[in-house]
Amino acid sequence: MTSPLFLAPDDQRGNIIQVDRALESMRDAGFDLTAAIGEPLDNSIQAEATLMRVLPVYGARKKSIEKFIISDNGVGIDPAIMHNVLSIGYSARYNERDGLGRFGMGLKLAGLSLGERIDIYSKRANSPTIHHSYVDLEEVREGKQQYISTDEVQSWPEEAAKQMVGRDNRPLASGTVVIFSKIDRLSTGGTYGTSLEEKIADLRKFIARAFRTYIDTGRTIELEGKEVTLHDPLFLRDNPRIISKYKSQKLDPRGTIIEDEDIEIDGHKVHVTVALVPVEFRPWAGAGGAVDHRGDDIRDFQINAENAGKISILRNGREIFYDSIPRLLEATRNDKAIRYVAIEVTFPAELDEYFQVRNVKRGAEPVTKLRNQLKDWLRRPVRVARKQIHEHWTDVDTRKRLESGPHDASMATAARANPSLPHGLAGRAVTAEQEEQIVLDAAEDMGLDPEVDVAKVDALREQIRTKPITLFDASWPGKEFIVVQHLNGKALVKFNLRHTFFKEVYVPLKKLADQGTDGMTPEDMLDLARRAEAAIDLLFMGYARAESMSQNPEEDYSQLRTHWGMFTEAMLKEELKDQ
């Protein structure tokens, strides 16, 4: 029979935890700087703080960070429990699901992941006393600290005192200061190391995005004395930087919700939103999220390849995950449009198990069943979003091509071949008023305003008047391939760039001709050549099918085929005669 523990000899007993070694091991719990600073900010929000400040204290020549001071104006910590606050596993709200914490591990592991000491100072509104507790890993190793106690201090630490005043410079009635010190894991240097400046910049981005819900509802978070403005990947919330940047242009760039819906799980709702970033920030294909519709720099708004395909997952309003989830989206991160599609998933803490939430608030991956459900739901809105982006780019490209004369060379060839060809009979009865209306209609298709773009409309009018054939690109829904208008022996041909022939074959070929082969592999070029070959075959086959819709195609179209071949051969010979 085994003896009870309290009767076992000393040499047969072992501590359940080797405290010093356990704490040392916990330093590698998976916190980086952003996750570590997020923990005390979570506690501040839980403590009803409306003002939070984060201050790094640098070493010599800013080569290292020696301390982080995180302060707030929350309700403060009850002195009766303060000695427990730094105890691993202790939480006044242990396993509660209505806040941002849950396990009583975050603050302690966060601080120890950066350095070897954590100090907490706190004051309640109804008391003049400031209470202090600390844990020091060095002292634990040396046997100098075995317990955590609370003592009273006369004032805030000198380096934190300036942070414990309001924006009116009056002392805060209550609040808490957390100091991570003896930091040994933040320094500049190394061939592949990230500079401290970059780490602080990443921290600012993290706070702006992860705590956007709370910043949007009146909380203020400062980093190095400068207020952090929120960043909403969906661009649906008010962003002071965007408002200020575009106020003079009388613009309010906003995201567009493609679809949002609740998915119910065990009586709780997971809310999913798919949105497009503002149209001003995705002005044309190739902008890359770096410039807006005027070409101004918008890299600060974080629409780039690094953020493409990432999902923002929020737990109780606080982002705990921002990354791609394998096999969740049909589109790959190489899709140029996917960076402009924003996806947000919000869920209550009651569903932690479904999102495999860890004590480090840096991960949330849906369990397989939920991931499949999300994947099925996301398929349609993401496809719609990508389609809208590409259609917008096509429309923009159409206008640009019209303005820059994408068909000038072909129209010049037709003009050179024209003197030897018979003039057309169609449209000879068109009046001057009808001809002007055709010009105005064409201008509208090009996105021109006759009252504003007077010079461009005049140039279009002159082109239609002098060229035997005028080509221009347009884009409209429907199955129409081209539209041909005849006026006084001349023709106006409008290409529908939404048609698959133009979208998938003609436009890529034109782009290749205009921009060269940069960025294309031999396989890409071969694929395009084969598509073009098939498209030409199918173009004639489509024409044949169209003729078959007539009961008397030979009677109706025989002369048309002859003329088509004659004019095409004449213009091609003109085009190729010097080659």
Secondary structure as UniProt FT lines:
FT   HELIX           5..7
FT   HELIX           10..12
FT   HELIX           19..26
FT   TURN            27..28
FT   HELIX           33..46
FT   TURN            47..48
FT   STRAND          51..58
FT   HELIX           60..62
FT   STRAND          64..72
FT   TURN            79..81
FT   HELIX           82..84
FT   TURN            85..86
FT   TURN            88..89
FT   TURN            92..95
FT   HELIX           106..114
FT   STRAND          115..123
FT   TURN            125..126
FT   STRAND          130..136
FT   HELIX           137..141
FT   TURN            142..143
FT   STRAND          151..153
FT   HELIX           158..161
FT   HELIX           162..164
FT   TURN            167..168
FT   STRAND          175..183
FT   TURN            191..192
FT   HELIX           196..210
FT   HELIX           212..216
FT   TURN            217..218
FT   STRAND          220..223
FT   TURN            224..225
FT   STRAND          226..227
FT   TURN            233..234
FT   HELIX           240..246
FT   TURN            247..250
FT   STRAND          256..265
FT   TURN            266..267
FT   STRAND          268..276
FT   HELIX           279..281
FT   TURN            285..286
FT   TURN            288..289
FT   TURN            293..294
FT   HELIX           299..301
FT   HELIX           305..307
FT   TURN            308..309
FT   STRAND          311..315
FT   TURN            316..317
FT   STRAND          318..323
FT   TURN            326..327
FT   TURN            333..334
FT   TURN            336..337
FT   HELIX           338..340
FT   STRAND          341..347
FT   HELIX           349..355
FT   TURN            361..362
FT   HELIX           368..404
FT   TURN            406..407
FT   HELIX           408..417
FT   HELIX           418..420
FT   TURN            426..429
FT   HELIX           432..445
FT   TURN            446..447
FT   TURN            450..452
FT   HELIX           454..466
FT   STRAND          469..474
FT   STRAND          482..487
FT   TURN            488..489
FT   STRAND          490..496
FT   TURN            497..498
FT   HELIX           501..506
FT   HELIX           507..515
FT   TURN            518..519
FT   HELIX           522..547
FT   TURN            548..549
FT   HELIX           553..576
FT   TURN            577..578
//
